[in-house]
Amino acid sequence: MRILHCADLHIGSSLESGLLPDRAALRRREINDSISRIAAMARRHRIDACLIAGDLFDTDYVTPETWKRCLAAMASATPVRFLILPGNHDGRFLHAREQRAGSGDPADRLPSNVKILTGGHSVRMGSTRVFAAETADDIRYIKADIHLFNIVMMHGTVSGQSFTFADGTVVPFSALKNRNLDYGALGHVHAAGAAQVDPRLTLCWPGCLEARGYDEPGKKGFIVLNTENGSRRFVRAALRECAYVSCALDKEDTEGDILNKIHQSLQDVPEENLVYLHLEGSAKEEEFNPASLQKMLLQEYFGVRIDTSDLTLLGRGQQLNTPHAAPAEEDEDATRIWNPQEESALAADADDWTREERPLSRKMTEQEEVEPDAGSQIALREIYRELVRDAGLAPQTADEVLKAGFAALDGEELPL
């Protein structure tokens, strides 16, 4: 069987991520449509089953319209089967729907290819069986056939040699060992990773499907598992990711130098993505304008957050403190699902899967309200900087010409 393992779609997120209003609204629509994209990809690539390991929704308050739309998306992918595990965000809602699905009322019936798999239950699909565990007792009572490929779905975190459910219950790896389990389909952690429990069992978590804000950097997508040979591969399938980029500035940098350094550090970031730009070192107050920099980068990327907490502005003798915490780093102790040396192959695979779903360049998306004066000023400054750079002036002369030109653009009076 070919199984698609995803988690943490968080449909219905309020998305208070510091995006411009129009872009935040567009991002909410993209996240709400993520189940439709997963369903379409699963059917197109002949996936047999899709495991959603918790937090399909962001809250327990799911509107009837949203629920119907999700069910319709999954039903449209038949014969792909969907097994949904309740998470800490949507558990009460999904448990209630699972109970109502068994009431016999046709109005509450789930599509034939959709099942909410709650703790203690399992489903067999050919030579594969999928168990759901929401508590330590659910794990204790798993009876897996040694001759089948056995999967356990759980929602929680791995730390060291233990697994912790989202409710805080800790289960040591020893409770998972030697139970004839082959694959742990995990959710809850928003950065991808894996951990080996015993020679047969590997726990894997794909991370959240889409970056919802600046605190969720890194590769986003899902895992494709082949139960015939146990192979697995990570597929980057997000419409937008968040790139965490660090750039060091120097007190001798001119405004032109600062812009060049920042553009150089961002050169490999696709413009449809969000950018968390961490600036460090020091800069002269007169050479660094964070507001102008933010406006300029928003012309190039879908969303931008600039972290200046480690940047000292000379002239004030203090740091620019921002309220934003740095994004959480991926667990260094976790075994990566993919081999970093295989990045090019993964990139090609991602393009194959998501070519039809990728957004247009950010510059070509729906109209967005960006102050025209700010945009034209930024453009003029960039053009002027390039003209001065191409003039072949001595460095000191070029700096003086740049300062005079930028002052004129800012409306300052120049001494004659």
Salt bridges, closest charged atoms under 4 A:
ASP8 OD1 - HIS10 NE2 3.44
ASP8 OD1 - HIS190 NE2 3.47
GLU30 OE1 - ARG27 NH1 2.73
GLU30 OE2 - ARG240 NH2 2.76
ASP55 OD2 - HIS10 NE2 3.73
ASP55 OD2 - HIS155 NE2 3.11
ASP58 OD1 - HIS10 ND1 2.86
ASP58 OD1 - HIS89 ND1 3.72
ASP58 OD1 - ARG212 NH1 3.34
ASP60 OD2 - ARG92 NE 2.93
ASP108 OD1 - ARG97 NH2 3.74
ASP108 OD1 - ARG100 NH2 3.15
GLU134 OE1 - HIS95 NE2 3.01
ASP137 OD1 - ARG140 NH1 2.04
ASP182 OD1 - ARG200 NE 2.56
GLU210 OE1 - ARG27 NH2 2.57
GLU210 OE2 - ARG37 NH2 2.41
GLU216 OE2 - HIS190 ND1 2.71
GLU216 OE2 - ARG212 NH2 3.11
GLU241 OE1 - ARG236 NH2 2.59
ASP253 OD2 - LYS261 NZ 2.84
GLU255 OE2 - ARG381 NH2 2.74
GLU272 OE2 - ARG358 NH2 3.06
GLU285 OE2 - ARG316 NE 2.83
GLU287 OE2 - LYS403 NZ 3.82
GLU300 OE2 - HIS263 NE2 3.09
ASP310 OD2 - HIS278 NE2 2.74
GLU330 OE1 - ARG336 NH1 1.95
GLU343 OE2 - LYS219 NZ 3.95
ASP349 OD1 - ARG233 NH1 2.40
GLU356 OE1 - ARG44 NH1 3.88
GLU357 OE2 - ARG44 NH2 2.88
GLU366 OE2 - ARG29 NH2 3.12
GLU368 OE2 - ARG23 NE 3.03
GLU368 OE1 - ARG362 NH1 2.63
GLU371 OE1 - LYS295 NZ 3.70
GLU382 OE1 - ARG385 NH2 2.74
ASP390 OD1 - ARG389 NE 3.72
ASP410 OD1 - ARG381 NH1 3.05
